[in-house]
Amino acid sequence: MVQQTYITDVLVVGGGTGGTAAAIQAARRGAKTILVSEFPWLGGMLTAAGVSAPDGNELVAFQTGIWGAFLQELQQRQPGGLNNSWVSFFSYDPRIGAEIFADWVKELANLQWISGEVPLEVFKQDNCVTGVRFADFTVEAKVILDGTELGDLLALADIPHRWGWELQSEWEEPSAPVEFNAITAKYPVQSPTWVVLMQDFGADVAPEIPPAPNYEPALFAGAWEKYGAEKFLNYGRLPGNLFMINWPICGNDYGEGVGRLIESAQNKSEFLQECRWHSQNFAHFIQNQLGRRYGLAEQVFPHIHSAFALHPYYRESRRLVGVTTVKEQEILPITGGRVAELFPDSIAIANYANDHHYPGFDLPLQPKSIRWGGRWTGTPFTIPYRCLVPATTDGLLVCEKNISVSHIANGATRLQPVVLGIGQAAGMAAAMCVELNCQPRDLPIKALQEALLQDQHAPSAIVPLFNLVPQHPQWLQWQTHYLHEPQAYPHSGDCPSSSVDNYYHSESYLVLTRSADCFTGIFQIANQQDYRFTITSPPANVGQNWQLVTRRSHIDAQLQELTHQQRITIWGHLNQAGNWLLVESLELYPS
């Protein structure tokens, strides 16, 4: 039987977080694009893998590009808003996230989405990738993007890539091991988690959750001991009385024989079965300990096991050997500063802490967090375009967790918002390569950066600046300035405040941020960047004590200037799960 062959400008293989963003951006730029996904939902970690309480890029200044647009769309579509859990400022029903991505794809006549297919063979001519064969068809494209969860095209095309740890002697990374050991052997990559959604049925009526054949309750003993049951459940609380179960402490991270993921199809299948069973057993344990009020969520994901995500939350995959490799020291803040050094070819920003998952083992890592806005946040860093480009192969870009990054640095580059940014940049680059008839390695970087900054649909920041929100009239000016003058990029991560402060006190901005609830009360300083607030009005909240947090730089500055026991008025949103009041605007109480 002769297979059908499609010919296109850009082919994106994998409908995960990065692949979805890449396909949308390439098509928006005008390239004829085909997106082939394994699963019926687009969005990967953000939807199909069930991680609908994403981490990183939470500050308003970092909510740009497709990530920012996704948050804005969620805010409009999610009843009750996104301020539901304490692990994230954004938690939502994954069905709504999947709808958003599907709707964006439908809007693009030049984007064809084919689901239910995985790559089987990659075609190359000399040293250039030219096409990919699937079970029922072949696609030939000018530029091909690997957006698979595990870097499948890298293996199929025999493109140089890494899997596992690097020693300290390789790149002098401070947190890398000096020599290989039992941990590096047992866990060559970070542990995946098969997310399961549970539901509060409100009474002891939830259907019983059966244990899987390999149930060992001792594996989960003490899972929420340091938190209490309520706080444990509220970790990933979603709207509609749902709970995202993605818990690292004696929970459902699973890493036993994780190397099987890149071995034979049978070995991979066995690992995935065990991984899902492990989450089923944890859900059974939770119900057994906390009662039949809690059961498996009903009819969430589109398959027979509808409480379980469509695939695991993969934290690490095969990693490209690229033109450059992002190393741990390149994501750490400059000595005495709050930001990492700026890559001259930056195409995306991130700010999450370095976070590694290995069951029963905590890896000591160099700190990259600061107290900011009344809470902890990660220090910002950038992603260079060169880590998306293979060192020796043409015709291909990567756009997922498969970028050229060390095992250690992957703990900070793998998060959902930055992968969306990577995907957006890769999609833009692919479309521009088609326009200019050039290979990805020859694409003019400045042109790519300008295209990202000035995209008509979702302009994306590529220089992290704490105090410059994307709506600011000088946003593009300062982003461009530091790209042209990287040596001037401030170690504080703030552009000159005199240039931006007036905007945050303008009438239009105050109207934007005061569409929240209003509270008056007494401000207290518990510690540096640790603020409390006792409400004196409205009457329904009198006497309540809340932690004050913010995602806005000028509010962070205002909080630092307040004095203990000062009376203030706040516009914001209460979060019962985290016991915090998210401050959008504040003013001194009139005397």
C-alpha positions in Angstrom: 0.0 0.0 0.0 1.4 3.4 -1.0 1.3 5.9 1.9 -0.1 9.4 1.5 2.6 12.0 1.5 2.0 15.6 2.7 4.3 18.4 1.8 4.4 21.4 4.0 6.6 24.3 5.2 6.8 23.3 8.9 6.2 20.0 10.6 5.8 19.8 14.3 5.9 16.3 15.8 4.4 16.2 19.3 1.4 18.2 20.6 2.8 18.9 24.0 3.5 22.2 25.7 6.3 23.3 23.3 5.0 21.6 20.2 1.6 23.2 20.5 3.1 26.7 21.0 5.5 26.1 18.1 2.8 25.0 15.6 0.5 27.9 16.6 3.3 30.5 16.2 4.6 29.1 12.9 1.1 29.2 11.5 0.4 32.7 12.8 3.6 33.8 11.1 2.2 32.5 7.8 4.0 29.2 7.3 2.0 26.2 6.1 2.2 24.0 9.1 1.3 20.4 10.1 1.1 19.4 13.7 1.0 15.6 14.5 0.2 14.6 18.1 -0.1 11.3 19.8 -2.9 12.3 22.1 -6.4 13.9 21.4 -5.6 16.9 23.7 -3.0 19.6 22.9 -0.8 21.3 25.5 1.1 18.4 27.1 2.1 19.2 30.7 -0.5 22.0 30.9 -3.4 19.7 29.9 -2.9 16.1 28.8 -0.4 15.4 31.6 -2.8 17.0 34.1 -0.4 19.5 35.6 -3.0 22.3 35.6 -1.3 24.1 38.4 1.8 25.3 36.5 5.1 26.6 38.1 7.2 29.6 37.1 6.8 32.9 35.2 4.2 33.8 37.8 5.2 37.5 38.2 3.1 39.8 36.0 6.2 41.1 34.2 7.0 37.5 33.0 3.4 36.7 31.8 4.1 37.4 28.2 3.9 35.6 24.8 1.6 32.6 24.4 2.0 31.9 28.2 0.5 35.3 29.0 -2.2 34.9 26.4 -3.1 31.4 27.8 -3.4 32.9 31.3 -5.7 35.7 30.1 -7.9 33.2 28.2 -8.0 30.9 31.3 -9.0 33.8 33.5 -12.0 34.5 31.2 -13.1 30.9 30.8 -12.5 29.4 34.2 -15.5 30.0 36.6 -14.2 31.3 39.9 -10.8 32.3 38.6 -7.4 30.7 39.0 -6.4 31.5 42.6 -7.4 28.1 44.1 -4.3 26.1 45.2 -1.1 27.0 47.2 1.5 25.4 44.9 0.6 27.8 42.1 -1.1 31.1 41.5 -2.9 29.4 38.5 -5.0 26.3 38.9 -7.7 25.3 36.4 -9.7 22.5 35.0 -7.4 20.8 32.4 -10.4 20.5 30.1 -10.6 24.2 29.7 -6.9 24.4 29.0 -7.3 21.8 26.2 -10.2 23.8 24.8 -8.2 26.9 24.5 -5.4 25.3 22.6 -7.8 23.5 20.3 -9.7 26.7 19.6 -6.4 28.5 18.7 -5.5 25.8 16.3 -9.0 25.9 14.7 -8.6 29.6 14.0 -5.6 28.9 11.7 -6.5 27.7 8.2 -2.9 27.1 7.4 -2.4 24.7 10.4 -3.5 21.1 10.0 -3.6 19.0 13.2 -3.5 15.2 13.0 -3.9 13.3 16.3 -3.4 9.7 17.3 0.0 9.2 15.5 3.6 8.7 16.6 6.7 9.1 14.5 8.2 5.8 13.2 11.0 6.9 10.9 12.9 10.0 10.1 14.2 10.7 6.6 17.5 12.5 6.0 19.3 13.7 2.9 23.0 14.0 3.6 23.0 15.8 7.0 19.6 17.4 6.7 16.3 16.1 8.2 13.7 16.1 5.4 10.6 14.1 6.5 9.0 11.9 9.0 7.0 8.7 8.5 4.0 7.8 10.6 1.8 4.7 10.4 -0.6 6.0 7.8 1.3 8.8 6.1 4.6 10.6 5.6 5.2 14.3 5.9 8.0 16.2 4.1 8.8 19.7 5.4 11.4 22.4 5.0 11.8 22.6 8.8 10.9 19.9 11.3 10.4 20.4 15.0 10.8 17.7 17.7 8.2 18.5 20.2 7.8 15.0 21.6 7.8 14.3 25.3 10.9 12.2 25.2 12.9 13.6 22.2 11.8 10.7 19.9 13.0 12.3 16.7 16.5 12.7 18.1 16.7 8.9 18.5 15.0 8.0 15.3 17.3 10.3 13.3 20.4 9.3 15.2 21.0 13.0 16.1 23.6 13.3 18.9 21.8 13.7 22.3 22.3 13.0 26.0 20.4 11.0 28.5 21.4 11.0 32.2 23.9 12.8 34.4 27.1 14.7 33.6 29.9 14.8 36.1 31.3 18.0 37.6 34.5 17.5 35.5 32.5 18.0 32.3 31.3 21.6 32.7 32.3 22.4 36.4 28.7 22.7 37.4 28.7 23.1 41.2 25.8 20.7 41.9 26.9 18.0 39.5 28.3 14.8 41.1 32.0 14.3 41.3 31.6 10.7 40.3 28.8 8.4 39.2 27.0 6.6 42.1 24.0 4.6 43.1 21.6 7.5 42.6 22.9 8.4 39.2 22.6 4.7 38.2 19.1 4.2 39.7 17.7 7.5 38.4 19.4 8.5 35.2 16.7 11.2 34.7 14.1 12.8 36.9 11.1 10.8 37.9 7.9 11.2 36.0 4.5 11.4 37.7 1.3 10.1 36.4 -1.1 12.8 37.6 -4.5 11.6 38.9 -7.4 13.9 39.7 -9.4 13.3 42.8 -12.7 14.8 43.7 -14.5 15.8 46.9 -17.9 14.2 46.7 -19.0 16.0 49.9 -20.1 12.9 51.7 -18.9 9.3 52.2 -20.3 8.2 48.8 -17.4 8.2 46.4 -16.9 4.9 44.5 -14.2 2.8 46.1 -10.8 3.1 44.5 -9.3 -0.4 44.1 -5.6 -1.0 44.6 -3.4 -2.1 41.8 -1.8 -5.5 41.9 1.5 -4.2 43.3 0.0 -2.1 46.2 2.4 -1.4 49.1 0.9 1.0 51.6 4.3 1.5 53.3 5.5 3.4 50.2 3.0 6.2 51.0 3.3 6.3 54.8 3.8 9.9 56.1 3.0 11.5 52.8 1.3 14.5 54.3 2.6 14.1 57.9 4.3 17.6 57.9 1.3 19.3 56.3 -1.9 17.8 57.5 -4.6 16.3 55.3 -6.3 19.5 54.3 -3.2 21.4 53.3 -2.0 18.3 51.4 -5.2 18.2 49.3 -5.2 22.0 48.8 -1.7 21.8 47.3 -3.2 21.2 43.9 -6.8 22.2 44.5 -8.6 22.9 41.2 -12.1 24.5 40.7 -15.1 22.2 41.0 -13.9 20.3 44.1 -11.1 18.7 42.2 -7.6 17.9 43.4 -4.5 17.5 41.3 -2.5 14.7 42.8 1.1 15.4 41.9 2.8 15.0 45.2 6.6 14.3 45.6 6.8 13.4 49.3 6.1 9.6 49.6 3.6 10.3 46.8 3.2 9.4 43.1 6.5 10.3 41.6 7.7 7.1 40.1 11.3 6.3 39.0 11.8 2.6 39.3 13.6 1.5 36.2 12.9 4.8 34.5 15.6 4.0 31.9 13.0 1.7 30.3 11.4 4.7 28.7 14.0 4.8 26.0 14.5 1.0 25.6 12.2 -1.3 23.8 8.5 -0.6 23.2 7.6 -3.4 25.6 9.9 -2.1 28.3 8.4 1.4 27.9 4.9 -0.1 28.1 5.8 -1.9 31.3 7.2 1.2 33.0 4.1 3.2 32.0 1.8 0.5 33.4 3.7 0.6 36.7 3.7 4.4 36.8 -0.1 4.6 36.4 -0.6 1.8 38.9 1.6 3.7 41.4 -0.8 6.7 41.1 -3.8 4.5 41.4 -2.3 3.0 44.6 -1.6 6.5 46.0 -5.2 7.5 45.3 -6.4 4.3 47.0 -4.2 5.1 50.0 -5.6 8.6 50.2 -9.2 7.4 50.2 -8.3 4.7 52.7 -6.8 7.2 55.1 -9.1 10.2 54.5 -12.4 8.5 53.8 -14.9 7.8 51.0 -15.6 11.5 50.7 -12.7 11.5 48.3 -12.7 9.5 45.1 -11.5 9.5 41.6 -12.7 12.5 39.5 -15.3 11.7 37.0 -15.2 12.2 33.2 -12.2 14.6 33.1 -9.7 13.1 30.6 -11.0 11.7 27.3 -10.4 7.9 27.9 -11.7 5.0 30.0 -9.6 5.9 33.0 -10.9 9.4 33.0 -9.4 10.5 36.3 -5.9 9.7 35.1 -3.9 12.0 32.8 -3.5 10.9 29.2 0.3 10.4 29.8 2.8 11.0 32.6 4.2 14.3 33.5 7.7 13.8 32.1 10.3 16.1 33.8 13.2 15.1 31.6 13.8 13.5 28.2 16.6 12.9 25.7 18.5 16.2 25.5 19.9 17.5 22.2 23.6 18.1 21.8 23.1 21.6 20.5 25.3 24.5 19.2 25.5 25.5 22.8 24.4 23.7 26.1 22.8 25.6 29.0 24.7 24.7 32.2 23.9 25.2 35.8 26.1 28.2 36.3 24.4 30.0 33.5 21.0 29.9 35.2 22.3 31.0 38.6 22.1 34.7 39.6 25.2 36.9 39.2 27.1 37.3 42.5 25.3 40.0 44.4 22.5 40.2 41.9 19.0 38.8 41.3 19.3 37.7 37.7 21.6 35.4 35.6 23.8 36.9 32.9 21.9 37.6 29.7 22.4 35.3 26.7 22.9 37.5 23.7 20.7 35.2 21.7 18.0 35.0 24.3 14.6 33.9 22.9 12.7 33.0 26.1 12.7 33.7 29.9 12.2 31.6 33.0 12.4 32.2 36.7 11.7 28.9 38.5 14.0 27.5 41.1 16.1 24.4 40.2 13.8 21.6 41.2 14.8 17.9 40.8 12.6 14.9 41.7 14.0 11.5 42.8 11.9 9.3 45.1 13.4 9.3 48.6 16.4 11.4 47.7 16.9 15.2 47.8 19.6 16.5 45.5 21.6 19.4 47.0 21.4 22.2 44.5 22.9 25.7 44.3 20.2 28.2 45.5 18.5 30.4 42.9 15.5 31.8 44.8 14.8 35.1 46.4 12.2 36.5 48.8 10.0 38.8 46.6 6.5 40.1 46.9 6.0 38.5 50.3 7.0 35.0 49.2 9.7 32.9 47.5 10.2 33.1 43.8 13.0 31.9 41.5 15.6 34.2 40.1 15.2 34.9 36.3 17.4 33.6 33.5 17.2 33.3 29.7 17.2 30.5 27.1 19.5 30.9 24.2 18.4 30.2 20.6 21.6 28.1 20.0 20.3 25.4 22.4 17.4 24.7 20.1 19.7 24.0 17.1 21.5 20.7 16.6 25.3 21.0 16.6 25.7 19.0 13.3 22.3 18.4 11.8 20.2 20.8 9.6 16.5 21.0 9.0 15.5 20.4 12.6 14.8 22.4 15.8 13.8 21.1 19.2 11.1 22.8 21.3 10.4 20.7 24.5 12.4 19.5 27.4 14.7 18.1 24.7 16.7 21.3 24.4 20.5 21.3 24.7 20.7 21.6 28.5 22.6 19.8 31.2 20.9 17.3 33.5 21.3 19.7 36.4 20.1 22.8 34.6 17.1 20.8 33.3 15.5 21.1 36.7 14.8 24.8 36.0 14.3 24.8 32.2 11.6 22.0 32.2 8.7 24.0 33.6 5.5 24.7 31.7 5.7 28.5 31.0 9.3 28.4 29.8 8.6 25.5 27.5 5.7 27.4 26.0 8.2 30.2 25.4 10.7 27.9 23.9 8.0 26.5 21.6 6.9 29.9 20.6 10.4 30.9 19.7 11.0 27.6 17.8 7.8 28.1 15.8 8.8 31.6 14.9 12.3 30.6 13.9 11.0 27.8 11.7 8.6 30.1 9.9 11.3 32.7 9.4 13.7 30.0 8.0 11.1 29.2 5.4 10.7 32.9 4.6 14.4 33.5 4.3 15.2 30.0 2.7 17.9 29.4 5.3 18.8 26.7 7.8 18.0 27.2 11.5 21.7 27.7 12.3 21.9 30.5 9.8 18.8 32.4 10.9 19.7 36.1 11.9 19.2 36.2 15.7 18.3 39.9 15.9 15.5 39.4 13.4 14.1 36.5 15.4 14.3 38.5 18.6 12.5 41.4 17.0 9.8 39.2 15.6 9.1 37.7 19.0 9.0 41.1 20.7 6.7 42.5 18.1 4.5 39.6 17.3 0.9 40.8 16.6 -0.8 38.1 18.6 1.4 37.5 21.6 4.6 39.5 22.0 7.1 37.7 24.1 9.6 39.1 26.6 13.2 37.8 26.1 14.9 40.0 28.7 13.7 39.4 32.3 12.8 42.8 34.0 11.0 42.6 37.3 9.5 46.1 37.1 8.3 46.3 33.5 4.9 44.8 32.7 4.1 44.0 29.0 1.4 46.6 28.9 3.8 49.4 29.8 4.3 51.9 26.9 8.1 51.6 27.2 8.2 47.8 27.4 9.5 47.3 23.8 12.0 50.1 24.2 13.7 48.6 27.2 13.6 45.0 25.9 15.3 46.2 22.8 17.8 48.4 24.6 19.2 45.5 26.7 19.4 43.2 23.7 21.6 45.7 22.0 23.5 46.6 25.1 23.7 43.4 27.1 26.5 44.7 29.3 24.1 47.4 30.6 21.6 44.7 31.8 21.2 45.5 35.5 22.1 42.9 38.1 19.0 43.9 40.0 16.7 42.9 37.1 15.1 46.3 37.3 15.2 48.9 34.5 15.6 52.5 35.8 12.6 53.1 38.0 12.2 56.8 37.1 11.3 55.7 33.6 8.5 53.3 34.6 7.0 54.3 38.0 4.5 56.9 36.7 2.6 54.3 34.7 1.8 52.2 37.8 0.0 55.2 39.4 -1.9 56.3 36.3 -5.6 56.2 36.3 -5.9 53.6 33.6 -3.6 51.2 35.5 -5.5 51.7 38.8 -8.8 50.9 37.0 -7.1 47.7 35.6 -5.9 46.5 39.0 -8.8 47.6 41.2 -11.4 45.2 39.7 -10.8 43.1 42.9 -12.2 42.9 46.4 -11.4 45.7 48.8 -10.1 45.2 52.3 -9.0 47.6 55.0 -6.8 46.5 57.9 -3.5 46.6 59.8 -0.3 45.7 58.1 2.4 43.7 60.1 5.9 42.8 59.3 6.6 39.2 60.6 10.1 39.1 58.9 11.9 40.5 55.9 9.5 39.9 52.9 7.1 38.2 55.3 3.9 40.3 55.6 0.7 39.8 57.5 -2.6 41.7 57.4 -5.4 41.8 59.9 -8.7 42.8 58.3 -10.9 45.5 59.9 -13.4 45.7 57.1 -15.6 44.5 55.4 -17.6 43.1 58.4 -17.6 39.5 56.9 -13.8 39.3 57.3 -13.2 41.3 60.5 -10.4 39.8 62.6 -9.1 37.5 59.9 -5.3 37.3 59.5 -3.8 36.7 56.0 -0.4 36.6 54.5 0.2 39.3 51.9 1.7 38.4 48.6 1.9 40.1 45.2 3.0 39.4 41.6 3.5 43.1 40.8 6.8 44.9 41.2 5.5 48.3 42.2 3.4 46.6 44.9 6.5 44.7 46.1 8.2 48.1 46.4 5.3 49.6 48.3 5.1 46.7 50.8 8.8 47.2 51.6 8.2 50.8 52.4 5.3 50.2 54.8 5.8 50.3 58.6 4.7 47.8 61.2 1.1 48.3 62.3 0.3 50.7 59.5 -3.3 51.0 58.4 -3.8 50.4 54.7 -6.5 49.6 52.1 -5.9 46.7 49.7 -7.6 45.6 46.5 -6.9 41.9 46.0 -8.1 38.3 46.1 -8.3 35.9 49.0 -6.8 32.4 48.6 -8.2 30.0 51.2 -5.9 27.1 50.2 -2.7 29.2 50.7 -4.2 31.5 53.4 -2.9 34.5 51.4 -4.3 37.8 50.1 -3.0 38.4 46.6 -2.5 42.2 46.4 -3.3 43.9 43.1 -3.3 47.5 44.4 -2.9 49.3 47.8 -3.0 52.8 49.3 -2.5 54.2 52.8 -5.6 54.5 54.9 -6.8 58.1 54.8 -6.3 59.9 58.1 
